[in-house]
Amino acid sequence: MSTTHSSRRLVVTWCSAVKRRAPSLQGSALPRAAQPQIAEAWLDMLRHAKPTDRADEVYGGRSFGLAKGVARQFDADLAIVSAGLGYVKGETRVPSYDFTLARGNSLGSHVLGGIDVHKWWKAMLGGPFSSSPTDDFASRQLVLVCLSRAYAPFVAPELSSVPTERLRIFGTSLNGALPESLKACVLPYDDRLASLGFTGTRSDFAQRALAHYATHVHSGGSLADDRARVLATMKGGHYPMPTKIHASVDDDAIRAWIRKLLPIVGARRSPMLQHLRHVEGIACEQRRFARLFAETVERT
C-alpha cells in the first residue's frame, strides 16, 4: 500500500459488524487452531479475496456513520482499525467479510488458548488491504481517533508516534488500555454528553464525542485548550438517570463494585463514584466511598 504522507486531517475509527454488502468472506470457515495458524489461514483467504467496495462504503451502523460524517465535515481522510483487515484507509477497496473480535464469527471462537492482540495486529498489518498506521499518521496536522477498550491495544504503539499536540482520542473507560503517554490526549467526555443533544448508546460513545468535538469544541487551539473546553461543556450537562435502581448495599458490595470497575474506569476515585451513582444506580456517600476505595485499591 502507498506510504505517501499527508498534512490533511485524519479521522480514525474502528470497524463495524454491520456491512452494506453481504459478506463474501466468512470467519466461520476457519478451523480451531493456535493463533499463528488462524492468522495465516485468514490472511490466505484475504489474499484470494476479490475486493468489492471502498472501505468507507463497506461498513454501516450509526457509530461508523458518525465518524464518516465528521471526516466529511473536516474534509479529512478516514481510516479504519479492523481486527480482520488491519489498518485500512477509507479509499482502499476491500471485500465484505464477517470476522470480528466478539460475537458471531469471532477471533476468540477460533483461536485455541489466549489471544495475543499485539501479535494478531502485527500479522494483520501485513495483509493485502492494510497500510502502515505509523506512515499514515506522519505529518498529519490533526489525528482524531475513536477507540474502544477492545481496539485500543491494536493502535496504541503507533499512536505513541504522534506528537500529543496533534492527537485527540475519543472513548470511554480507556484508562487501563492506553500507555501513560497517551492518556492526556483522551478528551474528558463523560455520560453528560447525552444531555447536550448527543444521545446514543455506550457502543457509539466515542463517535458521539467526536461529533460534539467537531461541532462545538474544535477551534484550532492546543490540546490543553481543547481539554478545558470539553470540561467546561460537560459542566453544563447532567448525568442520565440510572436505568436501574439498586437497594442500599453494604461495604462488602461496594468493595466488590470497586474491584469490578478498576479495569474499566481506572484507579480514579471521583470518576468511579460518578460511574457507580449515575451508570450503575448505586448510592454511596462520598466519605464512605473514599474510605472503601482507599482500602480496596491498596489491597488490589
C-alpha positions as CSV (number, residue, x, y, z in Angstrom):
1,M,0.0,0.0,0.0
2,S,1.0,3.6,-0.5
3,T,3.0,5.3,2.3
4,T,2.5,8.8,1.0
5,H,2.5,11.2,3.9
6,S,-0.2,13.9,4.1
7,S,-0.8,17.1,6.0
8,R,-4.5,16.6,5.9
9,R,-6.6,15.9,9.0
10,L,-7.3,12.3,9.7
11,V,-10.3,10.6,11.4
12,V,-9.7,7.0,12.7
13,T,-12.5,4.7,13.9
14,W,-12.9,1.0,14.4
15,C,-14.7,-1.3,12.0
16,S,-18.4,-2.2,12.3
17,A,-20.0,-5.6,12.3
18,V,-22.7,-4.1,10.1
19,K,-21.8,-4.4,6.4
20,R,-23.6,-2.8,3.5
21,R,-23.0,-5.8,1.2
22,A,-23.5,-9.5,2.1
23,P,-20.1,-10.8,3.4
24,S,-18.2,-12.9,0.9
25,L,-15.6,-14.0,3.4
26,Q,-16.8,-15.9,6.5
27,G,-14.7,-16.4,9.5
28,S,-16.7,-19.5,10.2
29,A,-14.7,-21.2,7.5
30,L,-11.6,-21.1,9.7
31,P,-10.6,-24.1,11.8
32,R,-10.0,-24.0,15.5
33,A,-6.2,-23.8,15.9
34,A,-3.4,-21.9,17.5
35,Q,-3.2,-18.2,16.8
36,P,-0.4,-18.3,14.2
37,Q,-2.3,-20.9,12.1
38,I,-5.5,-18.9,12.3
39,A,-3.7,-15.7,11.3
40,E,-2.1,-17.4,8.3
41,A,-5.3,-19.1,7.2
42,W,-7.2,-15.8,7.4
43,L,-4.5,-13.9,5.5
44,D,-4.6,-16.6,2.8
45,M,-8.3,-16.1,2.5
46,L,-7.8,-12.3,2.2
47,R,-5.1,-12.8,-0.5
48,H,-7.5,-14.7,-2.6
49,A,-10.5,-12.4,-2.0
50,K,-11.9,-10.1,-4.6
51,P,-12.3,-6.5,-3.3
52,T,-15.7,-5.0,-4.0
53,D,-16.1,-1.5,-2.5
54,R,-14.1,1.2,-0.8
55,A,-13.7,0.5,2.9
56,D,-15.6,3.7,3.8
57,E,-18.6,2.3,1.9
58,V,-18.4,-1.3,3.2
59,Y,-19.2,-0.6,6.8
60,G,-22.6,0.6,8.1
61,G,-24.1,1.4,11.5
62,R,-24.5,4.6,13.5
63,S,-21.1,4.8,15.0
64,F,-19.3,4.4,11.7
65,G,-21.7,6.9,10.1
66,L,-20.9,9.5,12.7
67,A,-17.1,9.1,12.2
68,K,-17.6,9.3,8.4
69,G,-19.7,12.4,8.8
70,V,-17.0,14.2,10.8
71,A,-14.4,13.2,8.2
72,R,-16.6,14.9,5.6
73,Q,-17.2,17.9,7.8
74,F,-13.5,18.4,8.4
75,D,-12.6,17.5,4.8
76,A,-10.4,14.9,6.4
77,D,-9.2,11.4,5.4
78,L,-10.9,8.4,7.1
79,A,-9.1,5.2,8.2
80,I,-10.5,2.1,9.9
81,V,-8.9,-0.1,12.6
82,S,-10.1,-3.6,11.7
83,A,-9.3,-6.9,13.5
84,G,-9.9,-8.7,10.2
85,L,-8.1,-6.4,7.7
86,G,-5.6,-4.3,9.7
87,Y,-5.3,-0.6,9.3
88,V,-7.4,0.3,6.3
89,K,-7.6,3.7,4.5
90,G,-11.1,4.7,3.6
91,E,-10.3,4.7,-0.1
92,T,-8.9,1.2,-0.2
93,R,-11.1,-1.3,-2.0
94,V,-11.8,-4.3,0.3
95,P,-14.0,-7.4,0.3
96,S,-17.0,-7.6,2.6
97,Y,-16.3,-10.0,5.5
98,D,-17.7,-11.5,8.7
99,F,-15.0,-11.8,11.3
100,T,-14.9,-9.8,14.5
101,L,-13.3,-9.5,17.9
102,A,-16.5,-10.5,19.6
103,R,-19.8,-12.2,18.8
104,G,-20.6,-14.4,15.9
105,N,-17.6,-15.3,13.8
106,S,-15.2,-14.0,16.3
107,L,-11.4,-14.4,16.7
108,G,-11.9,-15.8,20.2
109,S,-14.1,-18.6,18.9
110,H,-11.4,-20.0,16.7
111,V,-8.1,-19.4,18.5
112,L,-7.1,-22.2,20.9
113,G,-5.6,-20.7,24.1
114,G,-5.4,-17.0,24.8
115,I,-5.2,-14.3,22.1
116,D,-2.1,-12.1,21.8
117,V,-3.7,-9.0,20.3
118,H,-0.3,-7.4,19.6
119,K,0.9,-10.4,17.5
120,W,-2.5,-10.6,15.8
121,W,-2.4,-6.9,14.9
122,K,1.1,-7.2,13.6
123,A,0.1,-10.1,11.4
124,M,-2.9,-8.2,10.0
125,L,-0.8,-5.2,9.2
126,G,0.9,-7.5,6.7
127,G,-2.3,-8.3,4.9
128,P,-3.2,-7.3,1.4
129,F,-5.6,-4.5,2.3
130,S,-3.7,-2.9,5.2
131,S,-1.5,0.2,5.3
132,S,1.1,1.3,7.8
133,P,-0.6,3.4,10.5
134,T,2.7,5.0,11.5
135,D,3.3,6.2,8.0
136,D,-0.3,7.5,7.7
137,F,0.0,9.4,11.0
138,A,3.2,11.1,10.0
139,S,2.9,14.8,9.2
140,R,-0.9,14.9,9.8
141,Q,-1.9,18.3,11.2
142,L,-4.5,16.6,13.4
143,V,-5.3,13.0,14.1
144,L,-8.8,12.3,15.6
145,V,-9.1,8.8,16.9
146,C,-12.2,6.9,18.2
147,L,-11.2,4.0,20.4
148,S,-12.9,1.2,22.4
149,R,-11.2,-0.8,25.0
150,A,-11.1,-3.8,22.6
151,Y,-9.3,-1.9,19.8
152,A,-7.1,0.5,21.8
153,P,-4.3,-2.1,22.3
154,F,-4.0,-2.5,18.5
155,V,-3.0,1.0,17.6
156,A,-1.7,2.4,20.9
157,P,2.0,1.8,19.9
158,E,1.6,3.6,16.6
159,L,-0.4,6.4,18.2
160,S,2.5,7.0,20.5
161,S,4.5,8.2,17.5
162,V,2.1,11.2,17.0
163,P,3.0,14.4,18.8
164,T,0.5,14.9,21.6
165,E,-0.5,18.4,20.3
166,R,-1.7,16.8,17.1
167,L,-3.6,13.9,18.7
168,R,-7.1,13.8,20.1
169,I,-8.6,10.5,21.4
170,F,-12.3,9.8,22.0
171,G,-13.7,7.0,24.1
172,T,-14.7,5.9,27.5
173,S,-13.0,3.7,30.1
174,L,-9.7,3.8,28.2
175,N,-7.5,4.4,31.3
176,G,-6.2,0.9,31.5
177,A,-6.0,0.3,27.8
178,L,-3.5,3.1,26.9
179,P,0.1,3.9,27.9
180,E,0.6,6.8,30.2
181,S,1.9,9.0,27.3
182,L,-1.4,8.9,25.6
183,K,-3.8,9.4,28.5
184,A,-3.7,13.3,28.3
185,C,-4.8,13.0,24.6
186,V,-8.1,11.4,25.7
187,L,-10.6,14.3,25.8
188,P,-12.5,14.3,29.1
189,Y,-16.0,13.5,27.8
190,D,-18.4,11.6,30.1
191,D,-22.0,10.5,30.3
192,R,-23.2,14.1,30.5
193,L,-22.7,14.2,26.7
194,A,-26.1,12.7,26.1
195,S,-27.8,15.7,27.9
196,L,-26.1,18.0,25.4
197,G,-28.0,16.7,22.4
198,F,-25.6,13.8,21.5
199,T,-27.6,10.9,22.7
200,G,-26.8,7.3,21.9
201,T,-25.6,4.0,23.4
202,R,-22.4,3.1,25.1
203,S,-21.2,1.4,21.9
204,D,-21.2,4.7,20.0
205,F,-20.0,7.0,22.8
206,A,-16.6,7.7,21.2
207,Q,-18.1,8.7,17.8
208,R,-20.7,10.9,19.6
209,A,-17.9,12.6,21.4
210,L,-16.1,13.1,18.2
211,A,-19.2,14.6,16.6
212,H,-19.6,17.0,19.5
213,Y,-15.9,18.0,19.3
214,A,-16.1,18.7,15.6
215,T,-19.3,20.8,16.1
216,H,-18.7,22.7,19.4
217,V,-15.1,22.4,20.6
218,H,-12.5,22.4,17.8
219,S,-11.1,25.8,17.2
220,G,-7.5,25.0,16.2
221,G,-6.2,25.6,19.7
222,S,-3.9,23.5,21.8
223,L,-4.6,20.2,23.5
224,A,-4.9,21.9,26.8
225,D,-7.4,24.4,25.3
226,D,-9.5,21.5,23.9
227,R,-9.5,19.7,27.2
228,A,-10.5,22.8,29.0
229,R,-13.3,23.5,26.6
230,V,-14.6,19.9,26.9
231,L,-14.5,20.1,30.7
232,A,-16.4,23.4,30.7
233,T,-19.0,22.0,28.3
234,M,-19.5,18.8,30.4
235,K,-20.2,21.0,33.5
236,G,-23.2,22.4,31.6
237,G,-24.7,19.0,31.2
238,H,-26.1,16.5,33.6
239,Y,-25.7,12.8,34.2
240,P,-28.5,10.5,32.9
241,M,-30.9,8.9,35.4
242,P,-29.8,5.4,36.2
243,T,-31.5,2.7,34.2
244,K,-31.8,0.5,37.2
245,I,-32.3,1.3,40.9
246,H,-30.5,-0.8,43.5
247,A,-31.3,-1.1,47.1
248,S,-28.7,0.1,49.6
249,V,-25.7,-2.1,49.6
250,D,-23.2,-2.9,52.3
251,D,-19.5,-2.2,52.4
252,D,-18.5,-5.6,51.0
253,A,-20.8,-5.0,48.0
254,I,-19.2,-1.5,47.4
255,R,-15.7,-3.1,47.6
256,A,-16.8,-5.7,45.0
257,W,-18.0,-2.9,42.7
258,I,-14.7,-1.1,43.1
259,R,-12.8,-4.2,42.1
260,K,-15.1,-4.7,39.2
261,L,-14.8,-1.1,38.0
262,L,-11.0,-0.7,38.4
263,P,-10.1,-2.2,34.9
264,I,-13.0,-0.2,33.4
265,V,-12.7,3.3,35.0
266,G,-9.2,3.0,36.4
267,A,-7.9,3.9,39.9
268,R,-9.6,7.3,39.9
269,R,-11.9,7.8,42.9
270,S,-14.2,10.6,41.7
271,P,-14.9,9.2,38.2
272,M,-15.6,5.8,39.7
273,L,-18.0,7.2,42.2
274,Q,-19.8,9.1,39.5
275,H,-20.0,5.9,37.4
276,L,-21.3,4.0,40.4
277,R,-24.0,6.5,41.0
278,H,-25.1,7.6,37.6
279,V,-24.4,4.5,35.5
280,E,-24.9,1.6,37.9
281,G,-27.5,3.4,40.0
282,I,-25.9,2.6,43.4
283,A,-25.9,5.3,46.1
284,C,-22.8,5.7,48.3
285,E,-21.9,8.7,50.5
286,Q,-18.7,10.4,49.4
287,R,-16.7,9.9,52.6
288,R,-17.8,6.3,52.8
289,F,-16.7,5.7,49.3
290,A,-13.4,7.4,49.8
291,R,-12.6,5.1,52.7
292,L,-13.7,1.9,50.9
293,F,-11.9,3.0,47.7
294,A,-8.6,3.5,49.6
295,E,-8.9,0.2,51.4
296,T,-9.7,-1.7,48.2
297,V,-7.2,-0.2,45.9
298,E,-4.4,-0.7,48.4
299,R,-5.2,-4.4,48.6
300,T,-5.7,-4.9,44.8
